Amino acid sequence: MKVTAIISRELIEEAMALSKADTITETLKVALVSYIRSQKVKQIGASVVSEPLEFKYSAQELRDLNRR
């Protein structure tokens, strides 16, 4: 997809340096993938807070199972 966006030169240069990307397109892809991943982690964290994980086994039971 072709997109036109107005982004400051300084922001693009810093993003390119940090991502070690050779092109602006590659830099934007790296930035978008990183942003999407961080948002998914936040969503998972929020879901764990709202519905805490329940464990079937105690820590000792898991150790015993692993030693078999």
C-alpha positions, 0 to 999 in steps of 0.5 A: 500500500502506498501512503503519503505522510508528513513526518519530521525529518528528525523523527525519521532519522532517529527511528532509522538509527534505532531500528538500523533500517536502511530505508524509510519503508523498512523503518516504518514497518519495524516501528509499526510491528513494534507498536502493534506488539506492545499494544497486544502485550498491554491487552494481554496484561489487562485481560490477566488483571481482569481475569487472573490466571488460575493454576490447577497444581501447586508449586510442589505438585508441579515440581513432583510432576517434573521429576517423574 
